[in-house]
Amino acid sequence: MNKITSDFLIIKSNYDEELKEGACAYEYVRGCARYKAEDVFNQYAESIILAADTIVVFNENEILLKPQNEDEAFGMLKKLSGSWHKVITAVCIKTREKTLLKHKTSLVKFQKLSDSDILDYIKTGLPFDKAGSYGIQDQWARVRIERIKGCIDNIMGLPLKLTKKMLKGAT
C-alpha cells in the first residue's frame, strides 16, 4: 500500500541556469530540470528527487526567464501584451535506479496591457521571481489573461497530473 506523506525537504540546487544564445527552448528547460535533479541527488542519493523548471517562450524562440530588473520586467510584459506565448515546464524525477524527464506545454494569451498597468504590477515586486515576469497565481495576471490552452498547473510551475504519473513510475 502506498503511503502519502508530507515528509519532504526543499533543497535549492546550485545548478547555473545560464541561457546560451540560440538555445532550443525545450532542450534548455529539460536540461535545467535534469541538472537540478542531478545536483541535489549528489547530496541525497537515497532519496527520490523531484526537480522542475519553467520558462516562457515568445514568438516560438525567444526564451523569457526571470527578469533581473524593472526594465526587463517591463519589456517582457510589453511583449506579452495582447499576444500568445508558450509556458513550458520540465519535470525530472531522479532515484538511484531511474531518471524520468518529461515536459508539458501550455499556451497563454494576455489582454492588451497599458504601460501604467504594467508599471503598477512591477511596483508590487511580484514579477521578479517568475519566468516571463508574471505569475498566473497572482491576481493581477489572473484577471488580465484572455485565454489559456492547456494545463494551468503547468503555467504555475508544476503540472500536477504529469508529476503524479511520473512519481508512480519512479517507485
KESE-523325 format. One record per residue (C-alpha): z, x, y. Coordinates in steps of 0.02 Angstrom, whole numbers, padded with zeros to 5 digits, always signed. Each point is the difference from the previous one (the first is absolute). Layout:
// residues N
ZXY;...
This chain:
// residues 171
+00000+00000+00000;-00046+00066+00172;+00138+00012+00126;-00031-00022+00184;+00110+00114+00102;+00024+00044+00181;+00050+00179-00042;-00128+00107+00086;-00015+00138+00129;-00121+00014+00144;-00054+00181+00013;-00112+00063+00138;-00140+00109-00065;-00037+00166+00085;-00186-00021-00030;-00105+00039+00155;-00116-00148+00030;-00123+00099+00105;-00164-00091+00020;-00153+00110-00020;-00157-00034+00103;-00122-00111-00096;+00127-00049-00135;-00043-00148-00111;+00128-00138+00035;+00028-00044-00183;+00017+00181-00057;+00116+00039+00145;+00122-00145-00026;+00000+00021-00190;+00032+00186+00021;+00146-00033+00118;+00083-00121-00122;-00026+00117-00148;+00059+00158+00086;+00153-00089+00071;+00045-00059-00176;-00025+00174-00072;+00105+00079+00137;+00148-00115-00033;-00026+00011-00190;+00028+00188+00013;+00179-00039+00057;+00032-00151-00114;-00101+00032-00158;+00103-00119-00107;-00034-00147+00116;-00138-00126+00027;-00077+00045+00167;-00091-00129+00105;-00094+00061+00153;-00119-00092+00114;-00103+00034+00154;-00091-00120+00116;-00143+00032+00120;-00106-00104+00117;-00189+00028-00001;-00108-00051+00147;-00191-00009-00010;-00003+00052-00183;+00046+00182+00029;+00123+00025+00143;+00174+00023-00074;+00140-00058+00115;+00169+00073-00045;+00164-00015+00095;-00024+00029+00187;+00078+00156+00073;+00020-00069+00177;-00029-00152+00109;-00180+00046+00040;-00045+00011-00186;+00087-00166-00034;-00093-00083+00143;-00167+00072-00057;+00025-00060-00179;+00050-00175+00049;-00143-00010+00125;-00122+00044-00141;+00076-00130-00116;-00006-00134+00135;-00120-00138-00054;-00059+00102-00149;+00016+00006-00189;+00081+00151-00082;+00057+00052-00174;+00178+00034-00053;+00008+00107-00156;+00162+00036-00093;+00006+00120-00146;+00144-00009-00124;+00047+00139-00120;+00126-00015-00141;+00050+00165-00080;+00106+00030-00153;+00014+00147-00118;-00130-00085-00113;-00120-00082+00124;-00075-00001+00172;-00072-00168+00052;-00099-00011+00162;-00081-00157+00072;-00044-00069+00169;-00022-00170+00082;-00108-00044+00150;+00022-00145+00120;-00100-00050+00154;+00079-00049+00166;-00075-00067+00161;+00095+00000+00163;-00030-00122+00141;-00066+00077+00160;+00150+00091+00078;+00028+00027+00186;+00052+00169+00066;+00165-00071+00063;+00035-00079-00169;-00029+00167-00087;+00109+00093+00126;+00142-00126-00022;-00003+00031-00189;-00003+00188+00023;+00155-00012+00112;+00097-00073-00147;-00022+00165-00095;-00055-00094-00157;-00176+00074-00015;+00056+00180-00025;+00047-00002-00184;-00148-00105-00058;-00177+00044-00050;-00122-00077+00124;+00143-00023+00126;+00056-00170-00063;+00108-00080-00132;-00054-00171-00061;+00185-00037-00028;+00028+00017+00189;-00005-00167+00090;-00119+00073+00130;-00132+00043-00130;+00027-00153-00107;-00048-00121+00140;-00150+00106+00052;-00082+00013-00170;-00148-00117-00006;-00041+00017-00185;+00052+00092-00159;-00100+00025-00159;+00108+00067-00139;+00181+00039-00035;+00124-00009+00145;+00126+00108-00097;-00133+00135-00003;-00016-00009+00189;+00190+00021+00013;-00013+00157-00106;+00038-00044-00181;-00109-00119-00101;+00137-00080-00106;-00104-00075-00142;-00093+00164-00026;+00162+00101+00009;+00088-00115-00125;-00146+00014-00122;-00001+00190+00018;+00188+00012-00029;-00016-00102-00159;-00137+00120-00057;+00108+00152+00039;+00149-00049-00108;
